[in-house]
C-alpha cells in the first residue's frame, strides 16, 4: 500500500514515533551515507541497501535483496 517515498511517517511532534505499513507496493533503496529503519514484519518487492538499514523483527523481500559493498543490513529480534 505504501510507496518508498512514504516509507515512514513521523506521527509524533518530536519525531520520536516512526510508522511504516506492513506491505510496500514499490521498492526500497537506502542510498549511501543514509540510515533507515523499519518495524516488521514488513514485505517489500525489492530492497537495495547501500547505506544502513535496521529492521526490527522480520523483513520479507519477494523478489531481490541487494546489499552494496558498503551497505549494512541489521535485523533485530
Biopython code that builds the backbone (N, CA, C, O; Angstrom):
import numpy as np
from Bio.PDB.StructureBuilder import StructureBuilder

atoms = [
    (1, "UNK", "N", (0.796, -1.179, 0.000)),
    (1, "UNK", "CA", (0.000, 0.000, 0.000)),
    (1, "UNK", "C", (0.847, 1.254, 0.000)),
    (1, "UNK", "O", (0.460, 2.262, -0.591)),
    (2, "UNK", "N", (1.983, 1.210, 0.646)),
    (2, "UNK", "CA", (2.757, 2.429, 0.715)),
    (2, "UNK", "C", (3.794, 2.481, -0.387)),
    (2, "UNK", "O", (4.136, 1.459, -0.983)),
    (3, "UNK", "N", (4.274, 3.633, -0.645)),
    (3, "UNK", "CA", (5.316, 3.826, -1.635)),
    (3, "UNK", "C", (6.625, 4.093, -0.896)),
    (3, "UNK", "O", (6.608, 4.509, 0.262)),
    (4, "UNK", "N", (7.754, 3.858, -1.557)),
    (4, "UNK", "CA", (9.050, 4.059, -0.896)),
    (4, "UNK", "C", (9.199, 5.485, -0.386)),
    (4, "UNK", "O", (9.799, 5.704, 0.666)),
    (5, "UNK", "N", (8.660, 6.462, -1.120)),
    (5, "UNK", "CA", (8.782, 7.841, -0.662)),
    (5, "UNK", "C", (7.970, 8.077, 0.602)),
    (5, "UNK", "O", (8.261, 9.002, 1.360)),
    (6, "UNK", "N", (6.955, 7.252, 0.838)),
    (6, "UNK", "CA", (6.142, 7.362, 2.041)),
    (6, "UNK", "C", (6.522, 6.320, 3.062)),
    (6, "UNK", "O", (5.691, 5.889, 3.862)),
    (7, "UNK", "N", (7.770, 5.916, 3.038)),
    (7, "UNK", "CA", (8.267, 4.834, 3.880)),
    (7, "UNK", "C", (7.893, 5.006, 5.339)),
    (7, "UNK", "O", (7.330, 4.095, 5.946)),
    (8, "UNK", "N", (8.191, 6.136, 5.896)),
    (8, "UNK", "CA", (7.954, 6.323, 7.328)),
    (8, "UNK", "C", (7.157, 7.601, 7.550)),
    (8, "UNK", "O", (7.304, 8.580, 6.819)),
    (9, "UNK", "N", (6.341, 7.573, 8.537)),
    (9, "UNK", "CA", (5.549, 8.734, 8.918)),
    (9, "UNK", "C", (5.892, 9.067, 10.356)),
    (9, "UNK", "O", (5.731, 8.235, 11.249)),
    (10, "UNK", "N", (6.357, 10.259, 10.575)),
    (10, "UNK", "CA", (6.668, 10.674, 11.938)),
    (10, "UNK", "C", (5.389, 11.176, 12.568)),
    (10, "UNK", "O", (4.964, 12.307, 12.328)),
    (11, "UNK", "N", (4.779, 10.328, 13.378)),
    (11, "UNK", "CA", (3.466, 10.627, 13.912)),
    (11, "UNK", "C", (3.478, 11.347, 15.235)),
    (11, "UNK", "O", (2.430, 11.484, 15.866)),
    (12, "UNK", "N", (4.621, 11.811, 15.674)),
    (12, "UNK", "CA", (4.719, 12.493, 16.960)),
    (12, "UNK", "C", (5.437, 13.814, 16.754)),
    (12, "UNK", "O", (6.322, 13.910, 15.904)),
    (13, "UNK", "N", (5.070, 14.833, 17.518)),
    (13, "UNK", "CA", (5.633, 16.170, 17.330)),
    (13, "UNK", "C", (7.147, 16.208, 17.418)),
    (13, "UNK", "O", (7.783, 16.974, 16.694)),
    (14, "UNK", "N", (7.740, 15.396, 18.290)),
    (14, "UNK", "CA", (9.193, 15.419, 18.422)),
    (14, "UNK", "C", (9.874, 14.452, 17.452)),
    (14, "UNK", "O", (11.093, 14.289, 17.503)),
    (15, "UNK", "N", (9.104, 13.807, 16.568)),
    (15, "UNK", "CA", (9.671, 12.892, 15.592)),
    (15, "UNK", "C", (10.076, 11.560, 16.192)),
    (15, "UNK", "O", (10.742, 10.768, 15.526)),
    (16, "UNK", "N", (9.697, 11.292, 17.422)),
    (16, "UNK", "CA", (10.116, 10.087, 18.114)),
    (16, "UNK", "C", (9.335, 8.849, 17.725)),
    (16, "UNK", "O", (9.702, 7.751, 18.143)),
    (17, "UNK", "N", (8.278, 8.976, 16.945)),
    (17, "UNK", "CA", (7.477, 7.833, 16.540)),
    (17, "UNK", "C", (7.542, 7.703, 15.030)),
    (17, "UNK", "O", (7.226, 8.645, 14.303)),
    (18, "UNK", "N", (7.950, 6.539, 14.563)),
    (18, "UNK", "CA", (8.035, 6.284, 13.127)),
    (18, "UNK", "C", (7.120, 5.114, 12.802)),
    (18, "UNK", "O", (7.166, 4.081, 13.469)),
    (19, "UNK", "N", (6.288, 5.275, 11.779)),
    (19, "UNK", "CA", (5.296, 4.262, 11.422)),
    (19, "UNK", "C", (5.499, 3.865, 9.961)),
    (19, "UNK", "O", (5.665, 4.725, 9.096)),
    (20, "UNK", "N", (5.485, 2.541, 9.686)),
    (20, "UNK", "CA", (5.502, 2.085, 8.295)),
    (20, "UNK", "C", (4.439, 1.010, 8.127)),
    (20, "UNK", "O", (4.079, 0.315, 9.078)),
    (21, "UNK", "N", (3.943, 0.887, 6.902)),
    (21, "UNK", "CA", (2.938, -0.133, 6.603)),
    (21, "UNK", "C", (3.595, -1.499, 6.515)),
    (21, "UNK", "O", (4.818, -1.594, 6.407)),
    (22, "UNK", "N", (2.800, -2.551, 6.561)),
    (22, "UNK", "CA", (3.365, -3.905, 6.568)),
    (22, "UNK", "C", (3.599, -4.474, 5.168)),
    (22, "UNK", "O", (4.276, -5.493, 5.031)),
    (23, "UNK", "N", (3.054, -3.838, 4.124)),
    (23, "UNK", "CA", (3.291, -4.274, 2.746)),
    (23, "UNK", "C", (3.567, -3.041, 1.887)),
    (23, "UNK", "O", (2.775, -2.098, 1.864)),
    (24, "UNK", "N", (4.704, -3.060, 1.180)),
    (24, "UNK", "CA", (5.061, -1.978, 0.265)),
    (24, "UNK", "C", (4.732, -2.409, -1.152)),
    (24, "UNK", "O", (4.966, -3.560, -1.522)),
    (25, "UNK", "N", (4.187, -1.493, -1.954)),
    (25, "UNK", "CA", (3.927, -1.765, -3.369)),
    (25, "UNK", "C", (5.168, -1.530, -4.207)),
    (25, "UNK", "O", (5.361, -2.183, -5.233)),
    (26, "UNK", "N", (6.015, -0.596, -3.776)),
    (26, "UNK", "CA", (7.204, -0.229, -4.545)),
    (26, "UNK", "C", (8.474, -0.679, -3.830)),
    (26, "UNK", "O", (8.431, -1.171, -2.703)),
    (27, "UNK", "N", (9.583, -0.503, -4.498)),
    (27, "UNK", "CA", (10.879, -0.918, -3.989)),
    (27, "UNK", "C", (11.404, 0.054, -2.945)),
    (27, "UNK", "O", (10.936, 1.187, -2.837)),
    (28, "UNK", "N", (12.378, -0.408, -2.181)),
    (28, "UNK", "CA", (13.027, 0.422, -1.172)),
    (28, "UNK", "C", (14.516, 0.470, -1.477)),
    (28, "UNK", "O", (15.152, -0.569, -1.659)),
    (29, "UNK", "N", (15.071, 1.676, -1.532)),
    (29, "UNK", "CA", (16.508, 1.858, -1.704)),
    (29, "UNK", "C", (17.012, 2.763, -0.597)),
    (29, "UNK", "O", (16.492, 3.860, -0.389)),
    (30, "UNK", "N", (18.036, 2.293, 0.115)),
    (30, "UNK", "CA", (18.717, 3.121, 1.109)),
    (30, "UNK", "C", (20.033, 3.531, 0.459)),
    (30, "UNK", "O", (20.909, 2.696, 0.236)),
    (31, "UNK", "N", (20.168, 4.817, 0.156)),
    (31, "UNK", "CA", (21.357, 5.319, -0.533)),
    (31, "UNK", "C", (22.565, 5.321, 0.395)),
    (31, "UNK", "O", (22.429, 5.261, 1.617)),
    (32, "UNK", "N", (23.751, 5.390, -0.209)),
    (32, "UNK", "CA", (24.987, 5.501, 0.557)),
    (32, "UNK", "C", (24.912, 6.734, 1.455)),
    (32, "UNK", "O", (24.328, 7.750, 1.077)),
    (33, "UNK", "N", (25.495, 6.642, 2.624)),
    (33, "UNK", "CA", (25.531, 7.719, 3.616)),
    (33, "UNK", "C", (24.150, 8.048, 4.184)),
    (33, "UNK", "O", (23.948, 9.129, 4.737)),
    (34, "UNK", "N", (23.193, 7.112, 4.048)),
    (34, "UNK", "CA", (21.859, 7.288, 4.616)),
    (34, "UNK", "C", (21.580, 6.130, 5.571)),
    (34, "UNK", "O", (22.125, 5.037, 5.412)),
    (35, "UNK", "N", (20.724, 6.380, 6.566)),
    (35, "UNK", "CA", (20.310, 5.367, 7.527)),
    (35, "UNK", "C", (18.800, 5.266, 7.491)),
    (35, "UNK", "O", (18.103, 6.270, 7.343)),
    (36, "UNK", "N", (18.294, 4.046, 7.627)),
    (36, "UNK", "CA", (16.854, 3.849, 7.649)),
    (36, "UNK", "C", (16.484, 2.774, 8.650)),
    (36, "UNK", "O", (17.317, 1.949, 9.027)),
    (37, "UNK", "N", (15.228, 2.786, 9.079)),
    (37, "UNK", "CA", (14.745, 1.743, 9.974)),
    (37, "UNK", "C", (13.313, 1.381, 9.612)),
    (37, "UNK", "O", (12.530, 2.217, 9.160)),
    (38, "UNK", "N", (12.994, 0.105, 9.826)),
    (38, "UNK", "CA", (11.654, -0.418, 9.559)),
    (38, "UNK", "C", (11.209, -1.248, 10.750)),
    (38, "UNK", "O", (12.020, -1.898, 11.409)),
    (39, "UNK", "N", (9.921, -1.217, 11.015)),
    (39, "UNK", "CA", (9.334, -2.109, 12.004)),
    (39, "UNK", "C", (8.614, -3.217, 11.257)),
    (39, "UNK", "O", (7.753, -2.958, 10.417)),
    (40, "UNK", "N", (8.973, -4.450, 11.571)),
    (40, "UNK", "CA", (8.392, -5.592, 10.883)),
    (40, "UNK", "C", (7.361, -6.292, 11.735)),
    (40, "UNK", "O", (7.143, -5.923, 12.889)),
    (41, "UNK", "N", (6.736, -7.287, 11.177)),
    (41, "UNK", "CA", (7.053, -7.819, 9.861)),
    (41, "UNK", "C", (6.621, -6.869, 8.746)),
    (41, "UNK", "O", (5.576, -6.221, 8.816)),
    (42, "UNK", "N", (7.469, -6.812, 7.712)),
    (42, "UNK", "CA", (7.203, -5.952, 6.570)),
    (42, "UNK", "C", (7.605, -6.703, 5.304)),
    (42, "UNK", "O", (8.603, -7.423, 5.294)),
    (43, "UNK", "N", (6.815, -6.530, 4.224)),
    (43, "UNK", "CA", (7.078, -7.177, 2.945)),
    (43, "UNK", "C", (7.312, -6.100, 1.892)),
    (43, "UNK", "O", (6.520, -5.168, 1.756)),
    (44, "UNK", "N", (8.424, -6.241, 1.136)),
    (44, "UNK", "CA", (8.817, -5.261, 0.130)),
    (44, "UNK", "C", (9.282, -6.031, -1.106)),
    (44, "UNK", "O", (9.993, -7.026, -0.966)),
    (45, "UNK", "N", (8.899, -5.598, -2.321)),
    (45, "UNK", "CA", (9.297, -6.350, -3.515)),
    (45, "UNK", "C", (10.815, -6.446, -3.696)),
    (45, "UNK", "O", (11.347, -7.551, -3.809)),
    (46, "UNK", "N", (11.516, -5.319, -3.726)),
    (46, "UNK", "CA", (12.966, -5.279, -3.928)),
    (46, "UNK", "C", (13.573, -4.323, -2.923)),
    (46, "UNK", "O", (13.043, -3.236, -2.692)),
    (47, "UNK", "N", (14.691, -4.728, -2.321)),
    (47, "UNK", "CA", (15.382, -3.880, -1.352)),
    (47, "UNK", "C", (16.842, -3.769, -1.777)),
    (47, "UNK", "O", (17.507, -4.776, -2.019)),
    (48, "UNK", "N", (17.334, -2.526, -1.865)),
    (48, "UNK", "CA", (18.739, -2.252, -2.153)),
    (48, "UNK", "C", (19.284, -1.422, -1.009)),
    (48, "UNK", "O", (18.742, -0.365, -0.685)),
    (49, "UNK", "N", (20.367, -1.906, -0.391)),
    (49, "UNK", "CA", (20.955, -1.226, 0.762)),
    (49, "UNK", "C", (22.390, -0.835, 0.427)),
    (49, "UNK", "O", (23.269, -1.690, 0.322)),
    (50, "UNK", "N", (22.615, 0.463, 0.260)),
    (50, "UNK", "CA", (23.959, 0.990, 0.055)),
    (50, "UNK", "C", (24.430, 1.770, 1.276)),
    (50, "UNK", "O", (25.612, 2.096, 1.392)),
    (51, "UNK", "N", (23.509, 2.066, 2.183)),
    (51, "UNK", "CA", (23.801, 2.724, 3.447)),
    (51, "UNK", "C", (23.557, 1.732, 4.568)),
    (51, "UNK", "O", (24.094, 0.624, 4.545)),
    (52, "UNK", "N", (22.748, 2.120, 5.553)),
    (52, "UNK", "CA", (22.428, 1.244, 6.682)),
    (52, "UNK", "C", (20.923, 1.131, 6.840)),
    (52, "UNK", "O", (20.219, 2.139, 6.883)),
    (53, "UNK", "N", (20.431, -0.099, 6.926)),
    (53, "UNK", "CA", (19.018, -0.368, 7.174)),
    (53, "UNK", "C", (18.898, -1.251, 8.403)),
    (53, "UNK", "O", (19.475, -2.337, 8.452)),
    (54, "UNK", "N", (18.150, -0.788, 9.394)),
    (54, "UNK", "CA", (17.860, -1.546, 10.602)),
    (54, "UNK", "C", (16.408, -1.996, 10.548)),
    (54, "UNK", "O", (15.510, -1.183, 10.330)),
    (55, "UNK", "N", (16.175, -3.288, 10.746)),
    (55, "UNK", "CA", (14.829, -3.846, 10.708)),
    (55, "UNK", "C", (14.539, -4.478, 12.059)),
    (55, "UNK", "O", (15.281, -5.351, 12.510)),
    (56, "UNK", "N", (13.474, -4.048, 12.703)),
    (56, "UNK", "CA", (13.035, -4.649, 13.941)),
    (56, "UNK", "C", (12.024, -5.733, 13.605)),
    (56, "UNK", "O", (10.940, -5.437, 13.103)),
    (57, "UNK", "N", (12.364, -6.973, 13.876)),
    (57, "UNK", "CA", (11.524, -8.147, 13.677)),
    (57, "UNK", "C", (11.830, -8.806, 12.346)),
    (57, "UNK", "O", (12.912, -9.374, 12.197)),
    (58, "UNK", "N", (10.934, -8.761, 11.373)),
    (58, "UNK", "CA", (11.024, -9.603, 10.187)),
    (58, "UNK", "C", (10.927, -8.783, 8.912)),
    (58, "UNK", "O", (10.086, -7.892, 8.797)),
    (59, "UNK", "N", (11.812, -9.097, 7.934)),
    (59, "UNK", "CA", (11.802, -8.477, 6.622)),
    (59, "UNK", "C", (11.578, -9.560, 5.577)),
    (59, "UNK", "O", (12.348, -10.518, 5.497)),
    (60, "UNK", "N", (10.521, -9.412, 4.769)),
    (60, "UNK", "CA", (10.239, -10.336, 3.666)),
    (60, "UNK", "C", (10.464, -9.591, 2.354)),
    (60, "UNK", "O", (9.800, -8.593, 2.075)),
    (61, "UNK", "N", (11.411, -10.088, 1.546)),
    (61, "UNK", "CA", (11.701, -9.499, 0.239)),
    (61, "UNK", "C", (11.207, -10.492, -0.799)),
    (61, "UNK", "O", (11.697, -11.619, -0.869)),
    (62, "UNK", "N", (10.230, -10.074, -1.610)),
    (62, "UNK", "CA", (9.583, -11.020, -2.519)),
    (62, "UNK", "C", (10.364, -11.270, -3.808)),
    (62, "UNK", "O", (10.145, -12.292, -4.459)),
    (63, "UNK", "N", (11.275, -10.362, -4.198)),
    (63, "UNK", "CA", (11.994, -10.544, -5.456)),
    (63, "UNK", "C", (13.503, -10.527, -5.259)),
    (63, "UNK", "O", (14.150, -11.558, -5.443)),
    (64, "UNK", "N", (14.085, -9.384, -4.890)),
    (64, "UNK", "CA", (15.539, -9.269, -4.871)),
    (64, "UNK", "C", (16.006, -8.416, -3.708)),
    (64, "UNK", "O", (15.468, -7.337, -3.459)),
    (65, "UNK", "N", (17.025, -8.913, -2.989)),
    (65, "UNK", "CA", (17.680, -8.166, -1.919)),
    (65, "UNK", "C", (19.127, -7.957, -2.329)),
    (65, "UNK", "O", (19.859, -8.923, -2.548)),
    (66, "UNK", "N", (19.547, -6.693, -2.435)),
    (66, "UNK", "CA", (20.927, -6.368, -2.786)),
    (66, "UNK", "C", (21.535, -5.518, -1.683)),
    (66, "UNK", "O", (20.983, -4.485, -1.302)),
    (67, "UNK", "N", (22.677, -5.964, -1.177)),
    (67, "UNK", "CA", (23.412, -5.196, -0.179)),
    (67, "UNK", "C", (24.721, -4.793, -0.824)),
    (67, "UNK", "O", (25.537, -5.646, -1.175)),
    (68, "UNK", "N", (24.926, -3.474, -0.984)),
    (68, "UNK", "CA", (26.113, -2.966, -1.632)),
    (68, "UNK", "C", (27.374, -3.244, -0.826)),
    (68, "UNK", "O", (27.305, -3.681, 0.322)),
    (69, "UNK", "N", (28.526, -2.986, -1.439)),
    (69, "UNK", "CA", (29.812, -3.232, -0.813)),
    (69, "UNK", "C", (29.918, -2.560, 0.551)),
    (69, "UNK", "O", (30.453, -3.155, 1.487)),
    (70, "UNK", "N", (29.422, -1.343, 0.679)),
    (70, "UNK", "CA", (29.478, -0.608, 1.939)),
    (70, "UNK", "C", (28.137, -0.571, 2.647)),
    (70, "UNK", "O", (27.965, 0.189, 3.600)),
    (71, "UNK", "N", (27.178, -1.383, 2.198)),
    (71, "UNK", "CA", (25.857, -1.424, 2.804)),
    (71, "UNK", "C", (25.821, -2.325, 4.030)),
    (71, "UNK", "O", (26.598, -3.273, 4.141)),
    (72, "UNK", "N", (24.900, -2.016, 4.957)),
    (72, "UNK", "CA", (24.730, -2.802, 6.171)),
    (72, "UNK", "C", (23.245, -3.031, 6.415)),
    (72, "UNK", "O", (22.449, -2.091, 6.406)),
    (73, "UNK", "N", (22.881, -4.298, 6.634)),
    (73, "UNK", "CA", (21.509, -4.664, 6.981)),
    (73, "UNK", "C", (21.551, -5.335, 8.348)),
    (73, "UNK", "O", (22.211, -6.359, 8.522)),
    (74, "UNK", "N", (20.850, -4.761, 9.308)),
    (74, "UNK", "CA", (20.742, -5.326, 10.655)),
    (74, "UNK", "C", (19.306, -5.742, 10.904)),
    (74, "UNK", "O", (18.395, -4.920, 10.799)),
    (75, "UNK", "N", (19.093, -6.999, 11.228)),
    (75, "UNK", "CA", (17.758, -7.488, 11.603)),
    (75, "UNK", "C", (17.813, -7.797, 13.095)),
    (75, "UNK", "O", (18.586, -8.643, 13.545)),
    (76, "UNK", "N", (16.977, -7.094, 13.847)),
    (76, "UNK", "CA", (16.991, -7.179, 15.300)),
    (76, "UNK", "C", (15.710, -7.853, 15.766)),
    (76, "UNK", "O", (14.617, -7.389, 15.442)),
    (77, "UNK", "N", (15.825, -8.923, 16.508)),
    (77, "UNK", "CA", (14.662, -9.611, 17.062)),
    (77, "UNK", "C", (14.159, -10.609, 16.130)),
    (77, "UNK", "O", (13.178, -11.291, 16.426)),
]
sb = StructureBuilder()
sb.init_structure("model")
sb.init_model(0)
sb.init_chain("A")
sb.init_seg("    ")
for serial, (resi, resn, name, xyz) in enumerate(atoms, 1):
    if name == "N":
        sb.init_residue(resn, " ", resi, " ")
    sb.init_atom(name, np.array(xyz, "f"), 0.0, 1.0, " ", f" {name:<3s}", serial, name[0])
structure = sb.get_structure()
